[in-house]
Amino acid sequence: MRPTDATATHQWFEATVAGAGRRLAYGFVTDDGALVGGPDGRWLEAAIAELPAAPPRWWRDAVVYTVFVDRFRHGDDRWPAPTRWDRDHRAGGDLAGVVAALPYLADLGVTVLHLTPVVPAPSPHRYDATALDAIDPALGGDAGFARLVAAVHDAGLRLCADVAVTHVHRDHPWFQDVRARGPASPWWSWFRVHRWPCFDGPDPGYDHYQKGQWQEPLFELGEPAVADHVAAVVAGWFERGVDGVRVDAAADVPAPLLARIAATARARRA
C-alpha cells in the first residue's frame, strides 16, 4: 500500500486490487507481525460503491440566470400599474416576456435559464401550486411554454425548471377534497393531516411548509402513490423539453425519492 497523506494522529494509504465483486474483505499484517483481519473471522470489509454520475457537459461551465417570471418582463412590454409592491402583488411578467429577453440574456453570456415555478398558484412566486403538472394560463399556458422551450434551444441555451414537490397550496383540488371529506377522501393519505376538520390559522390540523405558512400543506412523501406522482411530475417537465430541474427544498425530500428524480433526469438529459 502507498502512503498518501498523514496528520498527527492518522495515516492514509492507497492500493489497487484486482476483482469484480461488490464487496471487498481484507486484512493487514503490521511491522511487528500482528494480524488485523484474517481467517479467524476478523476480516475487515468494505462495500464498493458506484461512482457518482458525472454532470452533463453543458452544466460543467454553465452560466445560470434565474428569472422570477412574474417580476421579469411582460411580452408586449406593457406593465400594469401596481397598487402596491409587496410579496403578494402580481406584476404581470409572463413567458412571452422571457422569450423577448433571450437575445439580451445570450449577449450577457448566459448559457442556462432557470425559471421560478410557472404552475398555477395564488402567489406571484408560484411555489404554492394548485397543480404541479400544468402551466399557468396567466403566463401563457402550454403553448407559451412550448414557444419558450423552442426559443431557448434556438438561442443555443438550456432551460431548467423549478419544481416544488414537498407541498402544495391548500386550495389544490386534492387537499380541498381532504378538507371536505376527511378520511373518506382518496387523497387523505397523501397529506400529513393530524386533525379533521382542518381549519385556517396557525394550527390548522395538518403539517405545513415552514413556520407560519399554514396555507401550504405538506405531502406525505413516504406514501408510494405520492412518490409515484412526484416522479411523474418531474418526468413530465422533461417531456415538455426542459434540460434540467431544480427540486425546491430538496433537503426535505426522502433520499430514495431524490435518487429516483436524479435517475429520471439522467435518463432524459441531452
Secondary structure, 3 states (H helix, E strand, C coil): CEEEEECCCCEEEECCCCCCCCEEEECEECCCCCEECCCCCCCEEEECCCCCCCCCHHHHCCCEEEECHHHHCCCCCCCCCCCCCCCCCCCCCCHHHHHHHHHHHHHHCCCEEEECCCCCCCCCCCCCCCCCCCCCHHHCHHHHHHHHHHHHHHCCCEEEEEEECCECCCCCHHHHHHHHHHHHCCCHHHECECCCCCCCCCCCCECECCCCCCCCEEECCCCHHHHHHHHHHHHHHHHCCCCEEEEECHHHCCHHHHHHHHHHHHHHCC
